[in-house]
Structure formats: C-alpha cells, structure tokens
Amino acid sequence: MSFITLTKRPFSVKMGVMRQSKLFTKTQKEVPTDEVSKNAELLLRGGFIHKELAGAYSYLPLGLRVLKKIENIIRQEMDAIGGQEMIMTALQNPELWKKTDRWDDAKVDIWFKTKLKNDTELGLGFTHEEPLTSIMKSYISSYRDLPKFVYQFQIKFRNEARAKSGVMRTREFVMKDLYSFCRDEKEHNEFYEKAKEAYKNIFRRAGIGHLTYLTFASGGSFSKFSHEFQTVTSTGEDTIYVNEENNIAVNREVFTDELKKELGLGDNFKEMKAVEVGNIFTLGTRFSDALDLTYQTEKGDKKPVFMGSYGIGPARLMGAIVEALSDDKGIIWPETVAPFKVHLLSLGEDKNVKKQADNVYDTLRKKNIEVLFDDRDGLSPGEKFADADLLGMPYRLVLSSRSLKENGIEVKKRNEEKGKIISLEELLKLL
C-alpha cells in the first residue's frame, strides 16, 4: 500500500502505512559541513530533505508528509475565516512592479530575474501583492464586492545574499500568503483580529502554541506596527522581549520605553531568542493606489480598496518545530504533523516475533492508524532504536522476544524516557 494517498481535496495526506524496508531514503550520520542549524542537521540525517544547493532543498517522502500536514492545518484555518484558495503564476510582469516602484534592483535586491527567448525580461515572484491586486481589478468595482479574502500556497524565490538556518531561510520556498481586500480600515481591522486568532490556532495545532508569541514589530512603510509570531528557541536568530503575563512580545527593533508605555505593559519583560514563524500586517492603500484598484461606495464615490497581508511558510514552520522540539537524540514531532503516528520496530530474527509484528502492522493498518514499520533485516536493536529516536514519531512500538514472552507490545512515547508492555487491546485504546 502506498503511504501517501490523496483525499478529494488537493495537497492533502490521508492515513498511511509504510514498511521501512521499502522506503528509498536512509538515515545518515553525517551532514554537509556548511549546515550549522539544528533543523537542517536533523532533517538531513533523518532523510526528510535533500540539499540540492545552498538555500534549496528537495522534500523527500517523510518530509513531504510533514509539509502537507502543516499545509492542511493552515488551509483549514484560512478557510474558517473566509479565505478563498487559488494559485498564481511565479512568473512576474515587470510592468506591474514598475508601477509600485519595486522592480528596480537598487530598491529591491532579492529579485531572481530571467529572460524569454525574445529577450523579454521576467521576474520570479518573491511575493504576490502586485499580481493579485491586478487580478482583483477584474472582480472588484462596487462596495457590494467587498470584503474579499484570497490566499494561495505558492513557490517564492528570494535571492538571499546568504542562505542560512536550514529550511527556515531559503532561496526557494512555498509560502502561504493571504491578502484581504476591504472597504475601509475599520473593516480591515475586524478581519485582522480574526487572522490573529487563526494564526494562534495554527501554531497551537502544530504543537508549538505554548512557545509562540504574538510579537509587535515594525510596520515599515505600511503602518506603525505589524505583528510577527515568534517561537522561542535557544537557536533563534531573532531577539524578542516577552511579557508572559499578557502573552505578548516585542521585537528588539521596536522595543522602546515609549512602546512599553503605549501598550501599558510596564517593565515585566524577559529577553528571549526566537524564530519568526508567521507575520501579518496592514498594507493600506499603497498597492491599490499604485495599481488603481478602486470601488464605488454606496454614495457613488470612488475609493481605493484597503488591503492587508498575512504570510506563513510551511517549511519554515517545519524547521521551527524541529528547532524547538528536539533533543540530543533527534526530532520530537507533535502528533498533528508527524509523518506517522507510530513507529513499529521488529527486533531480532525470531520468526514468531516477525509474525507478531506483521499481525500488529496489519491491525494498525486496518484501524487507519498511521504507522511506519521498521521491518528491516540485518540491523541491531541499537541501530533501530537510534533511527526511531532520530525520526521522532510520537509512539514507538517494539516487538521482541521479551514482549513475546509477556504476550504484549512495548510502547513508549518519544518524549518519555521509559516504555511499558501492554496488550494489543490496550494499545488500540491508547492510539
């Protein structure tokens, strides 16, 4: 049976099973010497990803399962607040970007640009405000057409000077970018608050909600503030100041006495390292003004559409989970995003043990429990245990001569030190 099955909805991962002997990837002890981030090391060693070149990774079967589960969580939360999914081309028309003054390399230095055979210049999109605003001109003309909330999962290209931090900062990546189109700032602010809560739900469901803070950040040229979502980890590249009492944080770049006073949070802040896993910010009318996206009001007046942007990178979130939830043995996947819920290990060459392991595997499969079955021959128990810890499935099940004698199955959670032997009936209730 294939371990990836598509549901009726695109890009989704259904319940799956897999014999590890059939998996083409293998764990490895060494990683490229230029990889210094924890997430890159563990994901490469576990066979979740393959490094093609600096800042570009392929997602292998185990990694793809994680990525698609994260995408599905995001998709569900975006749909819940009224988002409509589409997908746009990565190829960008320079004329649109010239109108917003973002085509010039001297002003935007992360472009990847190319040319057609007729010498026509094109860009590879690093974001999609311009093309979506242009699209919406065909569908928004009246106040009755608003508000609208549109999102996509699309590949982005950014010519970073130095790709670093593993899958958390790359030159090619998938981004979920949602854009809101509203009548005015009041309507925008109402949706903005909904988006905040949706993002909190995403990180909670992805298993890092307890480590992730809504963080005040610079709004740049768009607004006084934007909001980032920062996940606390000792290896983070950002510095934030956390007010745990109010579950709020402030990015170092805007952390001033004036801001603390404005927020009414006093001095009760702790300095922490963190990694940004999402952002939301107000665009206002910058792009609608430049690209002439307007609507007619109830009074017959012409007004620019008020816009917002809401971004999150599934692969970046994947990397942050690994950074925050791992130990010296490997990854500790939350159950909601783990490639498989269960890692079943068959130890030794005893035919009766192998038979029992096959029976447990078939039972889990029939119960639609996701399971990776380590049925590989020629490996010691220590090697299988080490691989299981590295890959990080939430539950490890062990069939051995010992478990056979006790007429049960040894079960241990990845985040616990000790396991116990229980019956198959007890196991099914647990799972």
Secondary structure, DSSP 8 states (H G I E B T S, - for coil): --S----SSTT-----EEEGGG-S----S---TT--SHHHHHHHHTTSEEEEETTEEEE-HHHHHHHHHHHHHHHHHHHHTT-EE----SEE-HHHHHHTT---TTT-TT-EEEE-TT--EEEE-S--HHHHHHHHTTT--BGGG--EEEEEEEEEE---SS--SGGGS-SEEEEEEEEEEESSHHHHHHHHHHHHHHHHHHHHHTT-GGGEEEEEEE-TTT-SEEEEEEEE-TT-SEEEEEETTTTEEEEGGG--HHHHHHHT-TT--EEEEEEEEEEEEEEETHHHHHHT-EEE-TTS-EEE-EEEEEEE-HHHHHHHHHHHSEETTEE---TTT-S-SEEEEE-SS-HHHHHHHHHHHHHHHHTT--EEEE--SS--HHHHHHHHHHHT-SEEEEE-HHHHHTTSEEEEETTSS--EEE-HHHHHHH-
